[in-house]
């Protein structure tokens, strides 16, 4: 095990349509994609596609959707540690003009305690806050062993503020700021106070606000992907997390600025494709996107 990612698995059904039917209406989508989904799950697949396949602790039901997911994970060399639920979770995603509407059907009623995993060779842990008990347990275990801990702060969950005390790298969303009624800069200060060595807030097309250590908060602009090329932004943040985790695992001596520049290019690549699996970049895709797109003004 080089790295452990912990999250909630979804099967994503992503479709393009100009009109969503209501009542007794019917309509035909222009295109669709079916893929794995979930924040840390998508990040794990991104990391694997780039070249480092992590282990994944995630929800797992005894149904055909779960078997389909296991086939997907095997294709990418990801070892899945399943935590039993009754039903697989689904997301229905409708991209539209750079935004995306999402309807989720989620079963996060775990039927068994978290499984014990061997961390003796683990170098990094990435969490999205799902499975709150497992996230806290393994964050503490990894901190005690000086294993890098990373959090995708997509939203404030039941124990997120306590969990932050055991996190080295916390990259949060605007929604996270809104839930705490804080600006991006104020949230960075909160992350510093919690002991996060690297922290930041992703702002979509407005880039990344972040800090490292005791340095001043800085801004990294996004890459300017032409609007005509943007098809599906869903999962772009997950790919950002998976890409910086890969970058660190591949070369931990590089600076966090370099890791985030790599992740930024991975996200820019991803938004031009429909569905998360089609969005996953190779290293050459990331390098090409970094050359192709200039920084946004």
C-alpha positions as CSV (number, residue, x, y, z in Angstrom):
1,X,0.0,0.0,0.0
2,X,1.6,3.2,-1.2
3,X,-1.4,5.4,-0.3
4,X,-4.8,5.0,1.3
5,X,-7.9,7.0,0.1
6,X,-11.1,6.9,2.1
7,X,-14.5,8.0,0.8
8,X,-18.0,7.1,-0.5
9,X,-18.5,5.3,-3.8
10,X,-21.1,6.5,-6.3
11,X,-21.9,5.3,-9.8
12,X,-22.3,8.5,-11.8
13,X,-24.8,8.8,-14.6
14,X,-23.8,12.1,-16.5
15,X,-26.0,13.3,-19.3
16,X,-26.2,16.3,-21.6
17,X,-29.6,17.8,-22.3
18,X,-31.1,21.3,-22.9
19,X,-34.3,20.4,-21.2
20,X,-35.1,18.3,-18.1
21,X,-38.6,16.7,-18.4
22,X,-41.3,17.2,-15.7
23,X,-44.7,15.7,-15.3
24,X,-45.4,13.2,-18.1
25,X,-42.8,14.6,-20.4
26,X,-40.1,12.6,-22.1
27,X,-36.9,13.8,-23.8
28,X,-33.8,12.3,-25.3
29,X,-30.3,13.3,-24.0
30,X,-27.7,14.5,-26.4
31,X,-25.0,12.3,-24.8
32,X,-24.3,10.4,-21.6
33,X,-21.5,8.7,-19.7
34,X,-21.6,6.1,-16.8
35,X,-18.6,6.1,-14.5
36,X,-17.4,5.8,-10.9
37,X,-17.9,8.8,-8.7
38,X,-17.4,10.2,-5.2
39,X,-14.8,12.7,-4.1
40,X,-11.9,10.6,-2.7
41,X,-12.9,7.7,-5.0
42,X,-12.5,9.8,-8.2
43,X,-9.3,11.2,-6.8
44,X,-8.0,7.6,-6.3
45,X,-8.8,6.7,-9.9
46,X,-7.0,9.9,-11.1
47,X,-3.9,9.1,-9.0
48,X,-4.0,5.5,-10.4
49,X,-4.4,6.7,-14.0
50,X,-1.4,9.0,-13.5
51,X,0.8,6.2,-12.3
52,X,0.4,5.4,-8.6
53,X,-2.5,3.1,-7.7
54,X,-3.7,3.7,-4.1
55,X,-5.7,1.4,-1.9
56,X,-9.3,2.6,-1.4
57,X,-11.5,2.1,1.7
58,X,-15.1,2.8,0.5
59,X,-18.7,1.8,0.7
60,X,-19.6,-1.6,-0.9
61,X,-23.0,-3.2,-1.4
62,X,-23.8,-6.7,-2.6
63,X,-25.4,-5.7,-5.8
64,X,-24.6,-5.5,-9.5
65,X,-23.6,-1.8,-9.3
66,X,-20.9,-2.7,-6.8
67,X,-19.7,-5.5,-8.9
68,X,-19.4,-3.1,-11.8
69,X,-17.4,-0.7,-9.6
70,X,-15.0,-3.5,-8.6
71,X,-14.4,-4.3,-12.2
72,X,-13.6,-0.6,-12.8
73,X,-11.2,-0.6,-9.8
74,X,-9.4,-3.7,-11.0
75,X,-8.9,-2.1,-14.4
76,X,-6.9,0.7,-12.7
77,X,-5.1,-1.6,-10.3
78,X,-6.8,-0.2,-7.2
79,X,-7.2,-2.5,-4.2
80,X,-10.7,-2.0,-2.7
81,X,-11.3,-2.5,1.0
82,X,-15.1,-2.6,1.1
83,X,-17.2,-1.4,4.0
84,X,-20.7,-3.0,3.8
85,X,-23.8,-1.0,3.0
86,X,-27.2,-2.3,1.8
87,X,-27.4,-0.4,-1.5
88,X,-24.9,1.2,-3.9
89,X,-25.1,4.9,-4.2
90,X,-25.9,6.8,-7.4
91,X,-25.4,10.3,-8.7
92,X,-27.3,11.8,-11.6
93,X,-25.2,14.7,-13.0
94,X,-26.4,17.3,-15.6
95,X,-23.7,19.6,-16.8
96,X,-24.9,23.0,-18.1
97,X,-22.9,26.1,-19.1
98,X,-19.9,25.4,-16.8
99,X,-22.1,24.4,-13.9
100,X,-23.6,21.0,-12.9
101,X,-26.8,20.0,-11.2
102,X,-26.5,16.7,-9.2
103,X,-29.1,14.4,-7.7
104,X,-27.6,11.9,-5.3
105,X,-29.1,8.6,-4.0
106,X,-26.8,7.7,-1.1
107,X,-26.6,4.8,1.4
108,X,-24.0,5.7,4.1
109,X,-25.4,3.5,6.8
110,X,-22.4,1.3,7.3
111,X,-23.3,-2.2,8.6
112,X,-19.8,-3.1,10.0
113,X,-17.1,-1.3,12.0
114,X,-14.1,0.1,10.0
115,X,-11.7,-2.6,8.9
116,X,-8.1,-2.7,10.3
117,X,-5.6,-2.0,7.5
118,X,-1.8,-2.5,7.4
119,X,-0.2,1.0,7.1
120,X,3.4,-0.2,7.4
121,X,4.2,0.8,3.8
122,X,1.7,3.6,3.4
123,X,3.2,7.0,2.5
124,X,0.0,9.1,2.3
125,X,-3.6,9.3,3.3
126,X,-6.3,11.2,1.4
127,X,-9.8,11.8,2.9
128,X,-13.0,13.6,1.8
129,X,-14.7,13.4,5.2
130,X,-17.1,10.6,4.4
131,X,-16.9,7.6,6.8
132,X,-16.2,10.1,9.6
133,X,-15.1,7.4,12.1
134,X,-12.7,5.8,9.6
135,X,-11.4,9.2,8.5
136,X,-10.6,10.2,12.1
137,X,-9.1,6.9,13.1
138,X,-6.8,6.7,10.1
139,X,-5.8,10.3,10.2
140,X,-4.7,9.9,13.8
141,X,-2.8,6.6,12.9
142,X,-1.1,8.3,10.0
143,X,-0.1,11.4,12.0
144,X,1.5,9.2,14.6
145,X,3.5,7.5,11.9
146,X,4.5,10.7,10.1
147,X,2.4,9.7,7.0
148,X,1.2,12.6,5.0
149,X,-2.5,13.3,5.6
150,X,-4.6,15.2,3.0
151,X,-8.2,16.4,3.2
152,X,-10.6,17.3,0.4
153,X,-12.8,19.8,2.3
154,X,-15.7,19.8,-0.1
155,X,-18.1,20.5,2.8
156,X,-18.2,20.7,6.6
157,X,-19.2,17.3,7.9
158,X,-19.9,16.0,11.4
159,X,-16.3,15.9,12.7
160,X,-14.5,18.0,10.1
161,X,-13.2,20.7,12.5
162,X,-11.8,18.1,14.8
163,X,-10.4,16.1,11.9
164,X,-8.4,19.2,10.7
165,X,-6.2,18.9,13.7
166,X,-4.7,15.7,12.2
167,X,-4.4,17.0,8.6
168,X,-1.2,18.1,6.9
169,X,-2.7,19.3,3.6
170,X,-6.3,20.7,3.5
171,X,-7.7,22.0,0.3
172,X,-11.3,23.2,0.7
173,X,-14.1,24.4,-1.5
174,X,-16.0,27.7,-1.6
175,X,-19.0,25.8,-0.1
176,X,-16.8,25.0,2.9
177,X,-16.2,28.7,3.4
178,X,-19.9,29.5,3.0
179,X,-20.9,26.9,5.6
180,X,-18.5,28.5,8.2
181,X,-19.3,32.1,7.0
182,X,-15.7,32.8,6.3
183,X,-13.8,34.3,3.4
184,X,-11.1,32.2,1.6
185,X,-8.4,34.2,3.4
186,X,-10.1,33.7,6.8
187,X,-10.5,30.0,6.2
188,X,-6.7,29.7,5.4
189,X,-6.1,31.4,8.8
190,X,-8.4,28.8,10.4
191,X,-6.5,26.0,8.7
192,X,-3.2,27.4,10.0
193,X,-4.6,27.6,13.5
194,X,-5.6,23.9,13.2
195,X,-2.0,23.0,12.4
196,X,-2.4,22.3,8.7
197,X,1.0,22.8,7.1
198,X,-0.5,23.5,3.7
199,X,-4.0,24.8,3.1
200,X,-6.2,26.5,0.6
201,X,-9.5,27.1,-1.1
202,X,-10.3,26.2,-4.7
203,X,-12.4,28.9,-6.4
204,X,-13.1,27.3,-9.8
205,X,-12.3,29.6,-12.7
206,X,-10.9,32.1,-10.1
207,X,-8.1,29.8,-9.2
208,X,-6.7,28.7,-5.8
209,X,-6.0,30.7,-2.7
210,X,-3.4,28.9,-0.6
211,X,-0.5,29.0,1.8
212,X,2.4,26.9,2.9
213,X,3.9,26.9,6.5
214,X,4.2,30.5,7.8
215,X,4.3,32.1,4.4
216,X,1.8,34.7,3.3
217,X,-1.4,33.6,1.7
218,X,-1.0,33.6,-2.1
219,X,-3.2,33.1,-5.2
220,X,-2.7,30.7,-8.1
221,X,-4.8,31.7,-11.1
222,X,-6.7,29.0,-13.0
223,X,-5.9,28.0,-16.5
224,X,-8.1,29.7,-19.1
225,X,-9.9,26.9,-20.9
226,X,-12.1,28.4,-23.7
227,X,-15.7,28.3,-22.7
228,X,-16.5,26.5,-26.0
229,X,-14.2,23.6,-24.9
230,X,-15.8,23.2,-21.4
231,X,-18.2,20.2,-21.5
232,X,-18.4,18.9,-17.9
233,X,-16.9,20.4,-14.8
234,X,-18.1,17.7,-12.4
235,X,-15.1,15.9,-10.9
236,X,-12.6,18.6,-11.8
237,X,-11.9,19.3,-8.1
238,X,-11.6,15.6,-7.3
239,X,-9.0,15.3,-10.2
240,X,-7.2,18.3,-8.7
241,X,-6.8,16.4,-5.4
242,X,-5.9,13.1,-7.1
243,X,-3.3,14.9,-9.2
244,X,-1.5,16.7,-6.4
245,X,-1.5,13.4,-4.4
246,X,0.1,11.7,-7.4
247,X,2.6,14.5,-7.8
248,X,3.6,14.3,-4.2
249,X,3.9,10.5,-4.2
250,X,5.9,10.6,-7.4
251,X,8.3,13.2,-6.1
252,X,7.8,14.4,-2.5
253,X,10.9,16.7,-2.8
254,X,9.1,19.0,-5.3
255,X,7.5,22.1,-3.8
256,X,3.8,22.4,-3.1
257,X,3.6,25.1,-5.7
258,X,4.8,22.6,-8.3
259,X,2.3,20.0,-7.0
260,X,-0.5,22.4,-7.4
261,X,0.6,23.7,-10.8
262,X,0.5,20.0,-11.9
263,X,-3.0,19.5,-10.4
264,X,-4.3,22.7,-12.0
265,X,-3.3,21.5,-15.4
266,X,-5.0,18.1,-14.7
267,X,-8.2,19.9,-13.8
268,X,-8.0,22.0,-17.0
269,X,-7.7,18.9,-19.0
270,X,-10.6,17.2,-17.3
271,X,-13.4,19.8,-18.0
272,X,-13.2,19.1,-21.7
273,X,-14.7,15.6,-21.4
274,X,-18.0,14.1,-20.4
275,X,-18.0,11.9,-17.3
276,X,-15.2,11.4,-14.8
277,X,-13.5,8.4,-16.4
278,X,-13.1,10.1,-19.7
279,X,-11.8,13.2,-17.8
280,X,-8.9,11.3,-16.2
281,X,-5.6,12.5,-17.5
282,X,-2.3,10.8,-18.2
283,X,0.9,12.6,-17.3
284,X,1.4,13.6,-20.9
285,X,-2.2,15.0,-20.9
286,X,-1.3,17.1,-17.9
287,X,1.9,18.4,-19.4
288,X,0.1,19.2,-22.7
289,X,-2.7,21.1,-20.9
290,X,-0.1,23.1,-19.0
291,X,1.4,24.2,-22.3
292,X,-1.9,24.7,-24.1
293,X,-3.7,27.0,-21.7
294,X,-2.5,30.3,-20.3
295,X,-3.2,31.6,-16.9
296,X,-6.6,33.4,-16.6
297,X,-6.3,37.1,-16.3
